[in-house]
């Protein structure tokens, strides 16, 4: 069984989702007391968040690259960043590693393709919704991205950082997200990707007026398959 490197803690709430899903998959496949071999680096999100607020992406990239190197030193044969936003610095992390970096955008695009969706609405932090690094990764696989308008982007981002990354789950915020998803449907989205790994803790497929891709879930399931040797880790 492969050892996975996880760069987590951004926030720990969603990293726990990764850990649970990967281990559930290994347990179901191997039985008995089997669990996944994981080299986890759980960063202090306060330090990473400060970099985000300052716009110091070089320092943020250094933090994640160093964490990835510690994963490899711990035996990891592949590494994953357990957050969508911090894939903004994925090229810096990838350059620092001599093992594959398993990109969350590839897992999301693979799920969209499997289900026949070519246009995804994106809910995430403002950088994920406004910049091109995430949409460009989806586009590599022929999947287009539709983002909310400016007002909706502001409220979606605020809920992420004021509530979800602090473990706060609110019915009012869920209702707000559902209305944003309705407007994404009006913009032509066939499905919505929960492109912040905490949003799946708030919005379930049953809540959503569009079909849902939970980025944390599909990424973790891909990692579970890599751990079990069921999926090549080559990129």
C-alpha positions, 0 to 999 in steps of 0.5 A: 500500500502506498503512503500518501502525503497530506498537506492539511490544516487549512482548515483542520475541519476539512482535513478531518474529512480527507482522513476519514474518507481515505481510511474508510476506503482502505478499511472497506477494501482491506478489511480487519484493522487495515488503515491508510498509510498517511504522512500528514503535515497539518499547518497552523491555518492562522499563519497561512491565513495571514499570508492570504490576507497580506497577499504574500503568496510566495511565503504561503508557497514556501510553507506548503512546499516545506510541508510537502517535503516533510511528507516525502521525508516521512515516506510519501510517494505522492502528495496532496494539498487538502484545500482548493485555494492553496492550489494557487501555489501548487506550481511552487509546491510541485517544483519542490517535490520529487514525487507527484502532486495530486491536484484537486482540480484534476479530481473534480474534472474527472468526476464532471467528465464521468457524469457528463457535465461540461459546465460547472458553477464554482463556489469557493473563496474569492481567489478560486472564483475570480482568478484563473488558476482553478478554472484553467485546471478544469479547462485542461480537461474540457470542463468550463467554469461559471462563477457567481457575480461580484455580490455573491462572490463576496458573501460566499467568501465571507461565509467561508472565512467567518464561519466554515473554517471556524467550524460554524455551520448555519442554516441561514448561510446554507440558505444563502448558498442555495440561492447562489447555486440557483443563480449559477443554474440560471447562468448555465451551470449543469452542476456545482463544484463545492470548491472550498473543502469546507462547503461540503460540511454546510451544503449537501447534495440534497440541499442543492438545486443543482447536482453537486461535486464535493471537491473534498470528497472526490479528491479524497476518494482519488487519494484512497484509490492511489493508496490502494494501488487502484489508480496511477499517481502519475500526472 
